[in-house]
Amino acid sequence: MTAVSAILTGCGTPDKAPEQAALPAGDNPFFNAYNTPFNVPPFDAIKPSDFVPAFEAGMANQKANVEAIVAQKSRPAFVNTVEALEQSDELLTRVRTVFSNLTSANTNSELEAINKQISPVLSLHHDDIYMNKALFARVKTVFDNSASFKLNDEQAKLLEKTYKAFIRNGINLDDAKQARLREINGRLSVLTVNFGQNLLAENNKFLLTVSNRKELAGLPESLIASAAATAKARGAEGKWCFTLHNPSAIPFLQYADNRQLREQVYKAYVNKCDNADNLDNNAGAAEIAALRAEKAALLGYACHAAYILEETMAKTPATVESFLDKLWAPALKVAKSEAAQMQALIDKEAPGAKLEAWDWRYYAEKVRKQKYALDIEALRPYFKLENVREGIFALCGKLYGLSFSRVENVPLYHPEAMAFEVKDRDGSHLGLLYMDFHPRDSKRSGAWMTSYRKTSRKDGKRIPPVISIVCNFSRPVGDTPALLTPDEVETFFHEFGHALHGLLGNTQYYSLSGTSVPRDFVELPSQIMENWAFEKEMLNLYAKHYTTGEIIPDALVAKMDAASKFNQGFATVEYLAASILDMNYHTLTDRTPVNTKTFEAEKMNSIGLIPQIAPRYRTSYFQHIFSGGYSSGYYSYIWSELLDSDAFAAFKESGNIFNPDIAKSFRKNILEKGGTGDPKEMYKAFRGADPDIRHLLAKRGLAE
């Protein structure tokens, strides 16, 4: 009998997970059953002082569970090793999800201090798990003999993912290299937290205060009223204050006639955390990139991008770079054409002046009005936030049979958040959805979907998810409700697509649930939702004037459609430039930190980026890649757009954009499966073929 055979046929009980360690006692909210409606976190009872003890207890609890797995006399098997490890961190996950979500959506100085304190400790704990040789020996035995366990597809996927996690976290390194890897991981955990905290502080720091109303010429009344409200809140009543939050800065750049003030706002925006002060992120970004390069080399990869992309649809940096290159040339050509149109207008209005970066949005708006007779501000009265929300609910009803009802009796993490129960077609409970719409100093910029609990199954029973959408949309002002811009409408649809991915998950295991998919696949469910936003049949469901109730006129819809590809050169170029910059940083092999200003300038010059366009995210505020989990992955949005444009074409080709049969297939093959299958095969199971790039090129107006 071989050694492996001895292990597989050795003594011990059948494949049964060891009993989990008991939860600690005490009045800490994380140590006890929540006893709240829908079992959501008891936000009203959680104090900042609860987190460190809860983190420490969660780590101790997982350590005890791991020790129990290792100490078993039973032969290594799927349930007693792989599944037991999957379930070993329930307490730690409970604490971590609440904490990470609060530090993003409703942070304060206490939470930020805790984040800096606990991040390296959590990194060390993670390394202790995945560098545990005795634990890995059991996992490896199961992996090497997986055929004997008769696993279903999801179990096989969890086993593969678990085994790879040990390899990718350094289990096969010698002691010296493991020690260095631990140092790198700990340092990265601190640097990434610092990057995000600096950016939040910088966004809150800038304030443009205007005292003379004449300097507001060109600005829509809605923005002026919002600026007056901001000024009042900042103790400057009678003046107007503008911030770097998108609902303030972007329309200011679009409409302000005062070129000098546009330049001031633009430069503050593109120089965030790039001002050689205590909030400067350049040194931190350079060190992050260098440490990632060193980590990749330790693990046997050519660069960080190679390490990351191994687990994606793209697989290799060369594939991503080739994909981006194919789009760059046509996008840059269109952007240069757009610049020429704007320069022609400037030549008429201000002879001798040259188009600058702070002029682009302003003159793009003028060209849009001239060419398409479309004023974006004229659309906003039809996009009352509550109406858009109800329209999305209606869309989800038509596609998937879902219904949403607001619940008032659940704890909220902030008074502005709201909660909705989500039910399936048969009336059964699917999950709970939080939504939180407006900017505040305690919230980071951007928009995102997250979860307080992912779906899974335990003892054959589905555990329903608790999902959250967090945005930074225009606020209501006075008696005027929140009226969204078209970009904000599209963002709302986008994040709701992510939410559906979380809500409709139907998997056994937590770590394979919902959005636990490769980074370049995760944007498919979100971006396909954007395709419905401005279709005429969809607009009829929600685009109603906030005072008259009139459905948006056909003539205005026709103008929107005609202008839908306008300024797509700019939008595509600024996005691709950021994606290329991401790849530039993460294909570095030199472990010496670069001068980020020189590096960024050289890389952008090398691709011919015109000076009137900056990358959507410059190095110093590129939170996606230096603090947000998208390193070597920012390309994912346009990679997924290849998928979503092709997927939506299936609905269009059927003659019914609400086709329930196609939606049923999308739900079954994409939304419910989470990370349990191969994305390429999942997509082909839905569409019947690989995606066709012509739909993407046509959508962006880049097709020849």
Wavefront OBJ file of the C-alpha trace (Angstrom):
o trace
v 0.000 0.000 0.000
v 1.390 3.423 -0.964
v 1.671 6.279 1.517
v -1.161 8.135 -0.208
v -3.350 5.050 -0.162
v -2.666 4.715 3.537
v -3.856 8.262 4.106
v -6.974 7.720 2.036
v -7.913 4.471 3.717
v -6.573 5.290 7.162
v -8.404 5.131 10.430
v -10.825 7.781 11.600
v -14.424 8.814 11.276
v -16.104 9.350 7.896
v -15.748 12.708 6.113
v -17.187 14.966 8.771
v -16.004 18.476 9.627
v -14.547 18.989 13.106
v -16.699 20.939 15.498
v -16.070 24.663 15.219
v -14.628 26.629 18.122
v -17.199 28.304 20.332
v -17.766 32.027 19.948
v -16.452 34.181 22.780
v -18.816 35.378 25.478
v -19.549 39.014 26.194
v -21.771 41.882 25.141
v -19.792 42.722 22.006
v -22.446 42.813 19.214
v -20.321 40.553 17.011
v -20.187 37.772 19.616
v -23.918 37.181 19.698
v -26.759 36.488 17.302
v -27.802 39.773 15.758
v -31.519 39.345 16.557
v -32.390 42.048 14.057
v -34.880 42.054 11.173
v -33.394 40.005 8.323
v -30.399 39.314 10.577
v -28.630 42.504 9.472
v -25.797 43.969 11.557
v -27.047 45.907 14.601
v -25.490 49.175 13.476
v -27.149 51.110 16.278
v -25.390 48.921 18.860
v -21.928 48.724 17.261
v -19.319 51.125 18.656
v -15.823 51.778 17.285
v -14.402 50.270 20.468
v -16.066 46.934 19.584
v -13.949 46.331 16.492
v -10.467 45.562 17.769
v -11.713 42.997 20.341
v -13.961 41.497 17.672
v -11.112 41.278 15.160
v -8.859 39.667 17.760
v -11.573 37.176 18.706
v -12.304 36.433 15.035
v -8.672 35.681 14.314
v -8.354 33.536 17.450
v -11.542 31.696 16.510
v -10.290 30.912 12.993
v -6.901 29.852 14.343
v -8.629 27.389 16.703
v -10.747 26.057 13.841
v -7.660 25.562 11.677
v -5.855 23.782 14.504
v -8.853 21.450 14.822
v -8.704 20.672 11.091
v -4.994 19.872 11.304
v -5.319 17.818 14.503
v -7.879 15.396 13.066
v -6.954 11.744 12.931
v -9.454 11.271 10.142
v -8.083 10.969 6.624
v -8.046 14.257 4.662
v -11.298 14.607 2.744
v -13.329 17.371 1.172
v -15.758 18.094 4.011
v -13.359 17.724 6.936
v -10.620 19.799 5.311
v -11.645 22.031 2.391
v -15.213 22.755 3.424
v -14.154 23.085 7.063
v -11.534 25.687 6.066
v -14.149 27.540 4.015
v -16.309 27.834 7.130
v -13.501 28.521 9.592
v -13.675 32.331 9.497
v -17.366 33.073 9.999
v -16.791 35.411 12.953
v -13.856 37.182 11.325
v -15.815 37.646 8.095
v -18.759 39.063 10.021
v -16.546 41.680 11.665
v -14.491 42.423 8.596
v -17.430 43.065 6.263
v -19.035 45.564 8.624
v -15.756 47.331 9.326
v -14.605 47.600 5.703
v -17.985 48.885 4.608
v -18.108 51.520 7.337
v -14.597 52.758 6.549
v -15.744 53.271 2.951
v -19.240 54.650 3.484
v -19.327 56.232 6.947
v -15.873 56.528 8.417
v -14.483 58.685 11.209
v -11.133 59.319 12.870
v -11.551 56.391 15.273
v -12.261 53.926 12.466
v -9.365 55.262 10.400
v -6.981 54.781 13.321
v -8.262 51.235 13.845
v -7.826 50.517 10.136
v -4.150 51.467 10.294
v -3.717 49.413 13.467
v -5.521 46.261 12.376
v -4.550 45.977 8.693
v -1.020 44.602 9.234
v -2.332 42.270 11.948
v -4.929 40.863 9.554
v -2.247 40.482 6.897
v -0.119 38.442 9.301
v -3.104 36.293 10.245
v -3.845 35.615 6.573
v -0.246 34.581 6.009
v -0.373 32.278 9.035
v -3.298 30.422 7.460
v -1.872 30.074 3.960
v 1.676 29.278 5.066
v 0.516 26.524 7.430
v 2.326 23.477 6.047
v 0.292 20.915 8.010
v -2.963 22.443 6.784
v -1.710 22.528 3.214
v -0.651 18.868 3.427
v -4.288 17.934 4.050
v -5.571 20.221 1.279
v -2.979 18.848 -1.150
v -3.949 15.268 -0.346
v -7.570 16.047 -1.188
v -6.538 17.908 -4.348
v -4.225 15.142 -5.560
v -6.930 12.538 -5.019
v -9.969 14.588 -5.960
v -11.302 11.935 -8.348
v -11.900 9.578 -5.425
v -14.237 12.018 -3.666
v -16.881 12.273 -6.415
v -17.218 16.038 -6.051
v -19.879 18.067 -7.824
v -18.816 21.018 -9.984
v -19.059 23.576 -7.201
v -17.117 21.436 -4.755
v -14.449 20.846 -7.380
v -14.207 24.604 -7.973
v -13.845 25.314 -4.254
v -11.134 22.666 -3.972
v -9.225 24.124 -6.919
v -9.569 27.664 -5.567
v -8.433 26.622 -2.087
v -5.420 24.708 -3.370
v -4.352 27.580 -5.614
v -4.724 30.052 -2.738
v -1.989 28.257 -0.821
v 0.311 28.164 -3.851
v -0.325 31.819 -4.695
v 0.281 32.843 -1.084
v 3.734 31.277 -0.833
v 3.277 27.850 0.758
v 6.078 26.395 -1.391
v 8.629 29.095 -0.568
v 11.508 28.427 1.787
v 11.514 29.992 5.249
v 13.564 33.049 4.270
v 11.352 33.865 1.291
v 8.204 33.324 3.347
v 9.545 35.731 5.954
v 10.150 38.355 3.273
v 6.708 37.750 1.782
v 5.162 38.362 5.195
v 7.059 41.662 5.431
v 5.854 42.711 1.987
v 2.233 41.818 2.703
v 2.295 43.684 5.995
v 3.794 46.789 4.445
v 1.339 46.696 1.528
v -1.584 46.487 3.942
v -0.451 49.750 5.560
v 0.379 51.551 2.321
v -2.953 50.773 0.656
v -4.894 51.991 3.701
v -2.840 55.193 3.787
v -3.466 55.789 0.077
v -7.239 55.642 0.485
v -7.289 57.737 3.659
v -5.145 60.443 2.052
v -7.493 60.617 -0.915
v -10.574 60.947 1.270
v -8.916 63.764 3.213
v -7.854 65.510 0.000
v -11.357 65.340 -1.453
v -12.727 66.905 1.713
v -9.967 69.529 1.915
v -10.543 71.487 -1.294
v -13.147 74.235 -1.347
v -13.630 76.906 -4.003
v -15.572 79.760 -2.426
v -17.136 82.343 -4.734
v -18.379 85.659 -3.352
v -19.413 87.434 -6.550
v -22.441 85.964 -8.306
v -21.199 87.257 -11.652
v -18.449 84.657 -11.491
v -21.131 81.957 -11.627
v -22.145 82.892 -15.170
v -23.064 79.865 -17.264
v -23.764 77.590 -14.338
v -27.222 75.997 -14.170
v -29.448 77.194 -11.343
v -29.483 73.726 -9.825
v -25.691 73.808 -9.357
v -25.788 77.376 -8.012
v -28.418 76.383 -5.455
v -26.387 73.337 -4.462
v -23.256 75.494 -4.055
v -25.210 77.917 -1.872
v -26.368 75.028 0.311
v -22.779 73.776 0.596
v -21.631 77.260 1.578
v -24.295 77.498 4.256
v -23.287 74.111 5.646
v -19.636 75.282 5.738
v -20.464 78.496 7.574
v -20.231 80.759 4.507
v -23.887 81.682 4.033
v -24.430 84.124 1.198
v -21.580 82.686 -0.826
v -21.179 79.679 -3.111
v -18.858 76.747 -2.400
v -17.703 74.069 -4.841
v -15.939 70.826 -3.926
v -14.053 68.059 -5.710
v -16.988 65.665 -5.377
v -18.210 64.796 -8.868
v -21.717 66.308 -8.529
v -19.984 69.651 -7.895
v -16.719 69.612 -9.863
v -17.844 67.982 -13.122
v -20.815 70.278 -13.894
v -18.675 73.267 -12.878
v -16.172 72.277 -15.570
v -19.015 71.769 -18.034
v -20.792 75.081 -17.591
v -18.695 77.765 -15.866
v -17.955 80.646 -18.254
v -15.141 81.832 -15.969
v -12.123 80.134 -17.550
v -9.804 81.014 -14.687
v -12.054 79.312 -12.154
v -12.423 76.289 -14.432
v -8.644 76.023 -14.518
v -8.486 76.260 -10.727
v -11.043 73.476 -10.219
v -9.534 71.278 -12.926
v -6.003 71.542 -11.563
v -7.197 70.800 -8.046
v -9.039 67.743 -9.406
v -6.151 66.266 -11.427
v -3.554 67.067 -8.760
v -5.313 65.324 -5.898
v -2.697 63.911 -3.504
v 0.036 65.282 -5.776
v 0.972 68.452 -3.917
v 4.139 67.524 -2.006
v 2.371 67.724 1.347
v 1.298 65.276 4.046
v -1.443 63.893 1.756
v 0.837 63.260 -1.221
v 0.391 59.699 -2.551
v 3.265 59.537 -5.035
v 5.842 57.889 -2.790
v 3.239 55.459 -1.496
v 2.126 54.468 -5.004
v 5.735 53.938 -6.091
v 6.465 51.748 -3.084
v 3.281 49.725 -3.632
v 4.237 49.027 -7.263
v 7.792 48.085 -6.312
v 6.706 45.765 -3.508
v 4.175 44.092 -5.787
v 6.935 43.483 -8.348
v 9.122 41.941 -5.650
v 6.261 39.790 -4.363
v 5.517 38.503 -7.864
v 9.171 37.583 -8.354
v 9.256 35.728 -5.024
v 6.257 33.688 -6.172
v 7.841 32.904 -9.541
v 5.999 35.359 -11.790
v 7.504 37.765 -14.299
v 5.570 40.705 -12.856
v 2.583 41.567 -10.688
v 0.270 41.676 -13.709
v 1.250 38.116 -14.628
v 0.440 37.033 -11.062
v -2.954 38.749 -11.036
v -4.061 37.915 -14.571
v -3.406 34.198 -14.185
v -6.802 33.980 -12.472
v -8.764 36.082 -15.001
v -10.335 35.605 -18.423
v -7.454 37.443 -20.069
v -4.814 35.184 -18.445
v -1.721 37.182 -19.507
v -0.470 40.797 -19.677
v 0.169 40.339 -23.402
v -3.519 39.577 -23.981
v -4.620 42.703 -22.108
v -2.059 44.928 -23.814
v -3.082 43.639 -27.244
v -6.758 44.221 -26.455
v -6.106 47.797 -25.284
v -3.890 48.518 -28.280
v -6.677 47.538 -30.690
v -8.950 50.140 -29.108
v -6.398 52.893 -28.522
v -5.760 53.948 -32.134
v -9.427 54.359 -33.170
v -10.295 56.035 -29.864
v -7.427 58.530 -30.116
v -8.405 59.319 -33.702
v -11.953 60.159 -32.620
v -10.707 62.204 -29.651
v -8.458 64.288 -31.905
v -11.423 64.912 -34.196
v -13.462 66.057 -31.195
v -10.638 68.378 -30.133
v -10.557 69.902 -33.627
v -14.302 70.607 -33.465
v -13.882 72.390 -30.153
v -10.860 74.369 -31.341
v -12.903 75.568 -34.320
v -15.523 76.875 -31.929
v -12.853 78.561 -29.776
v -11.392 80.213 -32.874
v -14.766 81.900 -33.419
v -15.415 82.840 -29.795
v -11.902 83.675 -28.596
v -9.459 83.978 -31.498
v -5.911 83.075 -30.493
v -6.921 80.912 -27.530
v -5.963 77.245 -27.538
v -8.021 74.363 -26.222
v -6.767 73.330 -22.776
v -7.710 70.419 -20.542
v -9.949 72.652 -18.384
v -11.789 73.740 -21.534
v -12.735 70.278 -22.800
v -15.949 69.629 -20.904
v -17.045 73.262 -21.334
v -16.653 73.336 -25.100
v -17.868 69.775 -25.501
v -21.122 70.958 -23.967
v -21.279 73.863 -26.435
v -20.602 71.554 -29.392
v -23.254 69.140 -28.128
v -25.820 71.946 -28.065
v -24.824 73.191 -31.530
v -24.594 69.808 -33.201
v -27.453 67.970 -31.531
v -29.503 70.760 -29.923
v -29.216 68.785 -26.701
v -28.782 70.484 -23.347
v -27.926 67.899 -20.684
v -29.536 70.101 -18.029
v -32.834 69.804 -19.900
v -32.793 66.060 -19.193
v -32.372 66.223 -15.427
v -36.004 67.129 -14.589
v -36.936 63.728 -16.074
v -34.444 61.879 -13.901
v -35.744 62.350 -10.397
v -33.798 59.891 -8.264
v -36.875 58.180 -6.859
v -38.329 57.744 -10.342
v -35.090 56.229 -11.628
v -35.096 53.854 -8.683
v -38.670 52.774 -9.375
v -37.798 52.333 -13.043
v -34.950 49.993 -12.142
v -37.296 48.071 -9.861
v -39.750 47.763 -12.755
v -36.995 46.532 -15.069
v -36.001 43.856 -12.558
v -39.636 42.833 -12.361
v -39.953 42.489 -16.115
v -36.693 40.583 -16.511
v -36.555 38.414 -13.404
v -39.905 38.746 -11.635
v -38.387 40.543 -8.643
v -40.223 42.935 -6.340
v -38.872 45.518 -3.884
v -40.505 46.986 -0.797
v -38.986 49.503 1.561
v -38.569 48.410 5.170
v -38.348 50.923 7.983
v -37.604 48.700 10.961
v -34.025 47.691 10.192
v -30.852 49.216 11.643
v -29.091 51.648 9.278
v -25.373 52.428 9.200
v -26.183 56.074 8.367
v -29.476 58.021 8.524
v -29.351 58.654 4.752
v -29.235 54.944 3.916
v -32.475 53.103 3.187
v -33.334 49.411 3.065
v -35.515 47.318 0.734
v -36.643 43.736 1.002
v -36.231 41.872 -2.282
v -38.624 39.046 -3.167
v -38.534 36.557 -6.015
v -41.274 35.896 -8.553
v -43.007 33.441 -6.201
v -42.978 35.897 -3.310
v -40.154 34.202 -1.441
v -37.534 36.313 0.324
v -34.348 36.781 -1.734
v -32.374 39.269 0.308
v -32.095 42.766 1.708
v -30.746 45.739 -0.231
v -29.333 48.936 1.288
v -29.024 52.048 -0.863
v -27.102 55.207 0.047
v -27.023 57.951 -2.566
v -25.339 61.244 -1.682
v -21.824 62.584 -0.946
v -20.631 63.369 2.566
v -17.290 63.847 4.255
v -17.411 60.372 5.807
v -17.799 58.609 2.444
v -15.144 57.953 -0.182
v -15.785 59.146 -3.718
v -17.210 57.048 -6.529
v -19.935 54.423 -6.500
v -19.809 50.773 -5.546
v -21.757 47.692 -4.580
v -20.771 45.682 -1.549
v -22.213 43.058 0.770
v -22.729 42.679 4.488
v -23.524 39.021 3.919
v -23.156 36.954 0.771
v -25.515 34.156 -0.017
v -24.590 30.546 0.752
v -26.314 27.392 1.916
v -26.047 25.768 5.299
v -27.706 22.486 6.192
v -29.484 22.672 2.845
v -31.011 26.083 3.608
v -30.208 29.198 1.583
v -28.794 32.031 3.666
v -30.143 35.219 2.047
v -27.688 38.015 1.255
v -27.507 41.570 2.575
v -26.295 43.803 -0.273
v -25.516 47.515 -0.394
v -25.232 50.139 -3.141
v -23.244 53.260 -2.222
v -23.153 56.289 -4.552
v -22.290 59.992 -4.658
v -25.208 61.471 -6.603
v -26.485 65.037 -6.733
v -28.362 65.988 -3.575
v -31.823 67.501 -3.346
v -31.706 71.262 -2.804
v -34.467 73.073 -0.944
v -37.800 71.969 -2.377
v -36.189 70.477 -5.480
v -35.655 66.716 -5.292
v -32.444 65.003 -6.335
v -32.347 65.259 -10.133
v -29.722 63.012 -11.685
v -27.476 63.660 -14.647
v -27.481 61.033 -17.404
v -24.082 59.842 -16.121
v -25.555 59.369 -12.654
v -28.527 57.486 -14.090
v -26.150 55.165 -15.905
v -24.116 54.677 -12.709
v -27.282 53.770 -10.796
v -28.150 51.087 -13.368
v -24.539 49.871 -13.261
v -24.359 49.411 -9.505
v -27.785 47.793 -9.483
v -26.440 45.180 -11.884
v -23.756 44.340 -9.335
v -26.466 44.181 -6.678
v -28.438 41.656 -8.744
v -25.302 39.543 -9.033
v -25.182 39.443 -5.240
v -28.913 39.080 -4.634
v -29.512 36.294 -7.149
v -26.550 34.165 -6.153
v -27.482 30.533 -5.698
v -24.313 28.823 -4.541
v -23.366 26.524 -1.710
v -20.202 28.291 -0.703
v -19.694 31.854 0.467
v -16.370 32.352 -1.290
v -17.890 31.427 -4.667
v -21.017 33.527 -4.263
v -22.236 36.484 -6.302
v -19.437 38.784 -7.394
v -16.691 36.288 -6.412
v -15.669 35.948 -10.043
v -12.620 37.017 -12.090
v -12.196 40.786 -12.175
v -12.670 40.974 -15.945
v -15.980 39.116 -15.694
v -17.485 40.876 -12.683
v -18.462 43.971 -14.680
v -20.677 42.027 -17.116
v -23.732 41.903 -14.810
v -23.313 45.589 -13.943
v -22.628 46.941 -17.402
v -25.365 45.035 -19.171
v -27.846 46.942 -16.996
v -26.546 50.249 -18.392
v -27.783 49.213 -21.839
v -31.414 49.490 -20.753
v -31.125 52.939 -19.164
v -31.894 55.106 -22.190
v -33.857 52.742 -24.420
v -37.177 54.361 -25.319
v -39.251 51.497 -23.872
v -37.313 51.809 -20.615
v -37.511 55.595 -20.447
v -41.296 55.314 -20.719
v -41.245 53.430 -17.414
v -39.409 56.008 -15.337
v -38.365 59.224 -17.119
v -41.190 61.466 -15.920
v -40.890 65.199 -15.309
v -40.646 65.732 -11.573
v -43.274 68.513 -11.528
v -45.712 67.597 -14.316
v -45.375 63.818 -14.477
v -44.962 64.109 -18.271
v -43.022 61.216 -19.827
v -39.877 62.416 -21.559
v -40.865 63.609 -25.062
v -39.952 61.540 -28.099
v -38.104 64.526 -29.590
v -35.818 64.739 -26.558
v -35.215 60.989 -26.652
v -34.294 61.277 -30.336
v -31.747 63.980 -29.472
v -30.303 61.749 -26.744
v -29.983 58.888 -29.167
v -28.372 61.052 -31.845
v -25.842 62.373 -29.315
v -25.213 59.016 -27.613
v -21.830 58.576 -29.256
v -20.805 62.199 -28.813
v -17.564 62.740 -26.865
v -16.908 59.000 -26.843
v -13.396 59.637 -28.101
v -12.656 61.595 -24.933
v -14.406 59.084 -22.664
v -12.637 56.119 -24.239
v -9.210 57.740 -24.360
v -9.206 58.902 -20.726
v -10.349 55.442 -19.653
v -7.856 53.545 -21.837
v -5.035 55.837 -20.696
v -5.747 54.900 -17.084
v -5.949 51.206 -18.012
v -2.607 51.406 -19.802
v -1.057 53.272 -16.858
v -2.249 50.481 -14.561
v -0.567 47.891 -16.769
v 2.602 50.027 -16.981
v 2.954 50.024 -13.191
v 2.204 46.346 -12.815
v 4.436 44.999 -15.556
v 7.433 46.598 -13.822
v 10.158 44.149 -12.887
v 12.522 46.647 -11.246
v 12.012 46.567 -7.480
v 13.317 50.108 -7.048
v 10.445 52.602 -6.654
v 10.037 54.820 -9.712
v 9.548 58.565 -9.803
v 5.818 58.420 -10.441
v 5.545 61.860 -12.036
v 8.283 61.098 -14.555
v 7.027 57.555 -15.078
v 3.438 58.622 -15.730
v 4.479 61.420 -18.098
v 6.788 59.148 -20.081
v 4.218 56.381 -20.429
v 1.431 58.739 -21.493
v 3.710 60.487 -23.999
v 4.727 57.126 -25.438
v 1.140 56.311 -26.422
v 0.493 59.782 -27.837
v -2.015 60.965 -25.218
v -2.928 64.507 -26.181
v -2.349 67.205 -23.516
v -6.020 68.190 -23.378
v -6.894 64.781 -21.875
v -5.533 63.330 -18.641
v -5.918 59.687 -17.664
v -9.244 59.214 -15.909
v -7.216 58.463 -12.794
v -3.721 59.829 -12.404
v -1.256 57.935 -10.209
v -1.787 59.922 -7.027
v -5.542 59.295 -6.894
v -5.812 55.978 -8.739
v -7.659 54.340 -5.868
v -8.862 51.413 -7.963
v -5.348 50.027 -8.337
v -3.511 51.304 -5.260
v -6.233 50.841 -2.656
v -9.276 49.228 -4.230
v -8.431 45.731 -5.461
v -8.216 46.478 -9.208
v -4.435 46.284 -9.660
v -3.720 45.007 -13.201
v -7.486 44.990 -13.594
v -8.714 48.429 -14.546
v -8.972 47.201 -18.147
v -11.800 44.978 -16.898
v -14.524 47.542 -17.556
v -13.972 47.655 -21.290
v -13.175 43.924 -21.437
v -16.567 43.317 -19.836
v -18.120 45.865 -22.207
v -17.169 43.510 -25.017
v -19.348 40.966 -23.209
v -22.199 43.244 -22.145
v -22.677 44.865 -25.561
v -22.827 41.422 -27.151
v -25.145 40.109 -24.416
v -27.571 43.018 -24.772
v -27.578 42.443 -28.528
v -29.333 39.151 -27.762
v -32.269 41.099 -26.307
v -32.283 43.620 -29.160
v -32.141 40.900 -31.796
v -35.132 39.168 -30.215
v -37.264 42.271 -30.766
v -38.024 42.591 -27.058
v -35.527 44.262 -24.749
v -37.450 42.803 -21.786
v -37.427 39.256 -23.213
v -38.029 37.072 -20.126
v -36.646 33.900 -21.707
v -33.292 35.516 -22.472
v -33.289 37.073 -18.987
v -33.974 33.643 -17.488
v -30.943 32.262 -19.309
v -28.769 35.184 -18.162
v -29.892 34.643 -14.584
v -29.314 30.895 -14.694
v -25.962 30.896 -16.497
v -24.420 34.122 -15.157
v -26.080 35.715 -12.132
v -26.888 32.628 -10.075
v -23.635 30.781 -10.687
v -21.247 33.263 -9.088
v -17.706 31.956 -9.356
v -18.600 28.265 -9.662
v -17.751 27.905 -13.358
v -15.374 29.023 -16.069
v -16.484 32.507 -17.256
v -15.934 31.749 -20.938
v -18.053 28.626 -20.727
v -20.696 30.397 -18.640
v -20.964 33.129 -21.254
v -21.178 30.659 -24.124
v -23.870 28.737 -22.250
v -25.886 31.968 -22.200
v -25.128 33.355 -25.657
v -24.301 30.214 -27.600
v -21.093 31.760 -28.982
v -18.115 33.919 -28.082
v -18.776 37.689 -27.933
v -18.487 39.718 -31.146
v -16.369 42.897 -30.819
v -18.394 44.722 -33.468
v -21.120 45.420 -30.882
v -18.586 47.162 -28.618
v -17.086 49.246 -31.432
v -20.526 50.297 -32.629
v -21.648 51.201 -29.110
v -18.668 53.521 -28.616
v -18.777 54.979 -32.101
v -15.344 53.592 -32.922
v -16.274 51.363 -35.842
v -14.898 52.447 -39.177
l 1 2 3 4 5 6 7 8 9 10 11 12 13 14 15 16 17 18 19 20 21 22 23 24 25 26 27 28 29 30 31 32 33 34 35 36 37 38 39 40 41 42 43 44 45 46 47 48 49 50 51 52 53 54 55 56 57 58 59 60 61 62 63 64 65 66 67 68 69 70 71 72 73 74 75 76 77 78 79 80 81 82 83 84 85 86 87 88 89 90 91 92 93 94 95 96 97 98 99 100 101 102 103 104 105 106 107 108 109 110 111 112 113 114 115 116 117 118 119 120 121 122 123 124 125 126 127 128 129 130 131 132 133 134 135 136 137 138 139 140 141 142 143 144 145 146 147 148 149 150 151 152 153 154 155 156 157 158 159 160 161 162 163 164 165 166 167 168 169 170 171 172 173 174 175 176 177 178 179 180 181 182 183 184 185 186 187 188 189 190 191 192 193 194 195 196 197 198 199 200 201 202 203 204 205 206 207 208 209 210 211 212 213 214 215 216 217 218 219 220 221 222 223 224 225 226 227 228 229 230 231 232 233 234 235 236 237 238 239 240 241 242 243 244 245 246 247 248 249 250 251 252 253 254 255 256 257 258 259 260 261 262 263 264 265 266 267 268 269 270 271 272 273 274 275 276 277 278 279 280 281 282 283 284 285 286 287 288 289 290 291 292 293 294 295 296 297 298 299 300 301 302 303 304 305 306 307 308 309 310 311 312 313 314 315 316 317 318 319 320 321 322 323 324 325 326 327 328 329 330 331 332 333 334 335 336 337 338 339 340 341 342 343 344 345 346 347 348 349 350 351 352 353 354 355 356 357 358 359 360 361 362 363 364 365 366 367 368 369 370 371 372 373 374 375 376 377 378 379 380 381 382 383 384 385 386 387 388 389 390 391 392 393 394 395 396 397 398 399 400 401 402 403 404 405 406 407 408 409 410 411 412 413 414 415 416 417 418 419 420 421 422 423 424 425 426 427 428 429 430 431 432 433 434 435 436 437 438 439 440 441 442 443 444 445 446 447 448 449 450 451 452 453 454 455 456 457 458 459 460 461 462 463 464 465 466 467 468 469 470 471 472 473 474 475 476 477 478 479 480 481 482 483 484 485 486 487 488 489 490 491 492 493 494 495 496 497 498 499 500 501 502 503 504 505 506 507 508 509 510 511 512 513 514 515 516 517 518 519 520 521 522 523 524 525 526 527 528 529 530 531 532 533 534 535 536 537 538 539 540 541 542 543 544 545 546 547 548 549 550 551 552 553 554 555 556 557 558 559 560 561 562 563 564 565 566 567 568 569 570 571 572 573 574 575 576 577 578 579 580 581 582 583 584 585 586 587 588 589 590 591 592 593 594 595 596 597 598 599 600 601 602 603 604 605 606 607 608 609 610 611 612 613 614 615 616 617 618 619 620 621 622 623 624 625 626 627 628 629 630 631 632 633 634 635 636 637 638 639 640 641 642 643 644 645 646 647 648 649 650 651 652 653 654 655 656 657 658 659 660 661 662 663 664 665 666 667 668 669 670 671 672 673 674 675 676 677 678 679 680 681 682 683 684 685 686 687 688 689 690 691 692 693 694 695 696 697 698 699 700 701 702 703 704
